[in-house]
Amino acid sequence: MGGKSGGHRVMLVGAGAREHALAVAVAAGGHEVIVAPGNAGTQAVGRNAAVRSDDVPGLVALAAAERVDLVVVGPEGPLVLGLVDALEARGIRAFGPSGAAARLEGSKAFMKRFCERHGIATAPFVAFDDPAAAERHVRAAGRPLVVKADGLAAGKGVVVCDSADEACAAIDRIMRKREFGEAGATVVIEERLDGDEASFHVVCDGTRAVALAPAQDHKRVGDGDRGPNTGGMGAYAPAPVVGPAVQARVLREVVEPTLAGMAAEGAPLRGVLFVGLMMHGGEPYVLEFNTRFGDPEATVLVPTYAGDWFELLDGAARGRLPDGAPAAPRPAVAALSVVMAAAGYPGKPRTGDRIEGLDAPLPPGAFVYHAGTERSADGAVRTSGGRVLAVGAAAATLEEAARIAYGAVGAIRWEGEHHRRDIGRRALPGHVP
């Protein structure tokens, strides 16, 4: 096996900005890239294959037919469905956790109980599979709570509640009306923690971990963190709220016991451990675990990692992270990424709008990663989803990255496009480009 020019043949699964960013990073190392199903951006990096990311048999057949050296699984859905297990059963190396290890993301109740078993700090919680019992708990609590659908809900199954009425309404929507399907058969109700959130990613081989830059994303659709939650409107790294001392604590108190605990429970974690952190009263608490790169966080993690991306991903998949892999991100590099969204997002986004300005030259350090795009028969790139592009920059300072990123955003347009103008505001007080 092997790709062009002595490189390797790598298949990425997914269609978002995360997959485009990783495809660019892997291709830059001289490797051939296939993306399934991909988007208009990944089409320019390698080859797209029209196989859905939730089609496990189809993806296994594609990987076997293409004789790929490594499959990198982007989204959480196929991980929870056991895609990595199915690939490895065919002798195909894959980056990502087994279905058993992906339960850390696939079930919030499992994740919370795992933290309890292994002494990992997280908010107090109770899990319910009976909506009436959940409502009684909420009424008796008399304080702000968070209601979470247990299963995967595309980032939308978490409701932060200010009152018991709000919490009961969330329980009704999730458990009775099943707005998120079977993901809402069980809910987790936890204490509400206030503070600064951050995203801390490590790449792990089952026992060891390499830390990437701490990042912070922006979930609300509007400036000033107003409006409904989204899958993410932008991100930046490094996040000052997670300084070196906090990073060391998270590695020692969260990452190490998680890797040891999963191995002891028969499901060693290889791939990504994405720790959703809340800095509450100066202390790090785990809000959630994800077992894949965040999106849009990946768009700022890729340019801030100093090592070789293929070696990192392939080493984790082999169960042997490369010796000498950087133990930390490049300290002199910051990155900031702005999501440009379609009209109607995050509700019902409009699709099919022609995107103008993609052919304009980018300033040094700038990047454009595609998410919800497709190339139409007339050759135009058009919107095909809610989050359309992640446009950003890497630079020596976060302020410079913001300046370059927003300059690049200003050159791209389509009808109904909207984006936040304050990405990075927590790290750059008063900075509104």
N, C-alpha and C positions, 0 to 999 in steps of 0.2 A: 504494500500500500504506500501512499505518499502522494502529495500534491505537486504542484509545479515548482520548478527550480530547486528541487531538493527539499522543499518544505513539506508540510503535512496537509492532509485534506481534513477540514474541520467543518462539521455541520452544526449550525446554531438553530435552536427551536424557539420560535416566537416571532412577533411582528412589531415590536415597539422600539422606542428610542434606546432602551437598554440593549436590545439585540443589535441595533445599528452601531452603537458605540463599541460593543465588544467585537463586532465584525470588522470594524475599521482597525481596532487595536491588533487583532489577530492577523489580518491581512498585511498590516504594516511590517510584520515579522517575516514576510515572504511565504505565507501559507495560503492555500486555496480555501475559499469560503463558500459554503452552500447554506442558505437560510430558508427555513420552512415555517410558515409560509412567506415571511419577509414583507417588505414594503418597497416603495419607489426608491428609497435611499439605499437599502441593502442590495437592490438590483444593480446599483452602480459599483458596489464593492466586490461582488462575486456573482453567484447565481441564486435565483429564487426557485423554490420548488413548491408547487401548489398542494401542500399537505397541511391540514389544519393542526394546530398545536395540541389539540385534545384527541387526535387520531393516533392512539398508541400503536396499533398494528401497522398503520400506514407509515409512521415515522420509523419504526424498526425495519420495515421492508425497504424504505428509502435508504437508510443508513447502510444496510447490507448491500443493496444494489450499487451504491456509490463507493463502497469499500472505504469508508471514512476511517480515519485514525482516532478521532475524538468527536463525541457529540457533547455540546454545551447546551443545557436546558435552561431557558430563561424564565418562563412564567411558572407560577406555583401550581396551576391546575394539572399539567402533565406529571409533575413531581408527585403530587398526592395520588394520582392515578397509577403510579408505579412504572413510569416510563423507564427510569434508570434500571430497575429490576429487569424489565423486559429486554432492554438493550444488552445488559450484562449476561443474561441467559443465552444470548446469541453470540457472546464473545466480543461484543462491541464496547469499547471503553467509553464511559460517560462521566461528565462533570455534573454533579448534583447528588442529593441524598436519595437513599432508598425510600420506598413508600413508607416504611416503618419510621424512618428518621424524619420524614417530611410531616409526620403528625405534629411535630412541634409548631408548625404553622397551620396545618389542616384542622386542628382541634384546639380551640382556646382553653377548653376545660382540661384537656390533656396537658397543655403547656403550663397552666396554673398549678395543677397538681404535681407536675414534674418539679417546678420551682419549690414547692412546699417540701417535697421529698429530699431535695438536694440543698436546701438552705440558701436559696437565691432570693434576694430581696425583690418582692413584687407587692402590689396593692392587695389588701385583704379581699376575699371574694367568696361567693357562693354560686354554685351551678344548679340550674333547675331544668327539668324536662316537662314540668307542669306549669302552664301560664298562671293559673290561679294562685299557686304557691309562690310563684315569683312576685306576683302583685302584692300578696300579703307581706312578703319580706320588704318590698319597697315602701309600703305604707308604714310599716313598723320602724323602718330605719330612721326616717325623719332628717335625712341629710342628703346632699348631692351625691349622685351615683352615676356610674357608667354602665350601660347595657350593651352587651356584645353578643351577636350571633356566634354560635360555637364554630361553625364551619366557614369555608371560603365564601366571601361575599363581594369579591372584586374591590376590596377596600372601603365598602360602603356599609358594612354591618356593625358599625360602632356608633352608638348614640350617647353623647355627653349630655347629661340631664341636669337642669337646675331645680327641678321640683319632682315630687312624687307623681303628679299628673303626667309630666313629660315621660317619666320612666315607665309608667303603666301604658301610655300610648305606644312607646317603643316596643314593649313586650307584646302588645296586641298586634302590631304590624309584623313583628318578627315571627312570633310563635303561632298566632291564629291565622292571620292573613297570609303568612308565608311569603312575604315580599322577596325573600332570598332563598326560597325553596327549602330543601332539606337542610340547608345550612342553619336554619332557624329552629330545628327540632329541639335543640337545647340552647339555653342562654346562660351566659356568665354575667353576673352582676357584681361589680367591684367598687371599692371606695374610689372616689374621685381625687386624684392627686393634682396639685397645681404646681406649675413651674415651667421650665424650658424643656422642650422635647429635642431629642437628637437621634440620629441614625448612626449606629456603630457597626461596621461590617468587618468580619474576618473571613478569610479563606482557610479552610481546614481540611486535613487529610485523615481525620478520625481521631488523631491524638494531638497533633500540633496545629498552630494557627499563625497566620500572617495577618497583621492588622492593616486595614486601609485607612484613609483619612476619615476622621469623624465628620459627618455631614449633617445638614439640617435642611428639611424640605418645608414647603409651604402648602398646606392642605386646603385652606379656604380659597374660594374662587376669586375673592376681591381683595383689593389693597387693604392693609390694616387688619388682615385676618377676618374679613367680613364675608358673609354669604355662606352658601352651603359647602359642605366638604366635597373634595374631588379626589382623584387618584394622585394628585400632586401638580402644583402649578409652577414649580421651579425648585432649585436646590443650590446649595453652595457648600464648598469644603476648602479648608478645614473650618469646623465650627468652634469658635473660642470657648463655648460653654463646656466643651469636653477637652480640657487641657491635658498636658502630659500626666499629671498626678491622677486625674479622673480616669484617663485611659488605662493607666497601670492598675487602678482598682477594678475597673470593669474586666480587664483580662484575668485578674486574679480571682475576683469574687463572682464573676458571671460566666466568662468564656471557659475557663479551666474546669469548673465543676459541671458545666453543661456537657462538654466533650467527655469528661470522665463518666458522668452519669448516663449519657446515651450509650457509651460503650458497655458499661456495666449492665445496662438493661437490654443488651443484645442488638442495639441499633446504632452502631457507630456512625457519626455524622461526617460525611465527606461532601465538600461543596462549599456553600456559603452559610454562615450564621450571621443573620442581620438582627442585631439587638435594637429594638425600639426602646429608647431610654427616656425617662422623665427625671430631670434633676429637681428633686423636691427637697426643699430645705437644705440644699447643698449636698444631698445624698443621691446616688444613682439608684433608681428603681427600674425594673424591667416592666415595660408596658405590654410588650408582645415580642415574640420571636418570629422571624421569617426565615425561610431556608433557601432564599434566592436573593439576587441583587435587587435593591429597590429601583423603581423607575418613577421619578427622574434621577434618583441619587447616582445611578450607574454613570450618567453622563458627566458627572463631576469626579467620580472615583477613577474612571479610566485615565484622564489626563494627569491626575495627581499621584499615580503609582509609578515608582521609578523602575520597576523590574520589567521582565519580559512576560507579556500576558499569556502567551501560549504555554510557556514553561510553568507558570503559576497554576493555570487551570488543569493542564495535563498532569502535573505533579500531584495535585489534590486528588484527581481521579484515580491515579495509580496508588494512592495511599502513601505517597512519599513526596512531600513538599520539597522543592529544590533547596539543597544546602546553599546558604548565602543569599537566599531571597531576602529582599529588604524587609526588615522587621517593622518598618514604619514608612509612611509616605514621604515624598520629597518635601522637606520643610520650607523650601523657598517658593513653592508653587501653590497658587490658589486657583480655584475654578468656580464659575457661577453659570447657571443654566436657567433660561426662562422658557416656560412652556407657552407656546402660541396655540390657542384653542379655537375650535370651530364655533360658529353661531349656535346658541342653544345649550352648549356644554355648561354644567354637568347634567342637565336634564336630558332632552332629546336633541343631540347635535345634528346639525344639517350637514349633509355630505354632498360631494360633487362639485364644490367650488374650485375654480382654477386658481392655483397659487402663482403669484407673480414675484419676480425678484430672486429666484433661486439660482439663476445663472450669474448674478453679480459677483465680482471678486470679493472674497472675504478678507478683512484686515488680519494681520498677523495675530495668531493665537485664537482666532474665532473658530467655531465649529457649528455645524447644523446637522442634527441627528433627526431622522424622520421617525414618526410614530404612526399616526393615522393618515397615510398617504397611499396613493396608487397612481400608476401611469395609465392614462386612458388611450384609446385607439388613435386619437389625434396627436399623441406624443406629449400632451400636457400632463403635468403633475397636479392631481386634484385631491381634495380632502376626502378621507374615507372613515374618519372616526372623530372622537371628541378632542383628545389631545393630538394635535396634528404634527407639530415640530417642537424639538427642544433646541433652542438656539443659545449659544453661550460662548465662553472664552476661558482660556487658561492664561494666567499672567503671574508676575512676581508678587503682586498683592491683590487682595480681594477687591479693593477699590478700583484698580486698573482693570481687573477681569469684568467688573460690573460695567465700567465705561465702554469697553470693547463689545461686550455682549449686547447691551442695549443699542449700540450703534448698528450692530448686525441685525437685530430685531427690526429696527426702523426701515431697513431696506427690503423687507419681505412683507407681502400684503395679500389679502383676499377678502372678499365680502363677508362681513360679520366676524372677522377675526378679533379676538380679545386676549389680553395677557395682563399679568400683574406688573406694576411699575415699581414694586418695592422688594423684589427678591434680594435677600441678603441684609434686610433692614436691621435685623437684630445685631448683626456684626458691624453694621455701618450706620450708626444712629444719625437720623436726619437725612440719609441718602435716598433721594427719590429722583432717579434719572429723568 
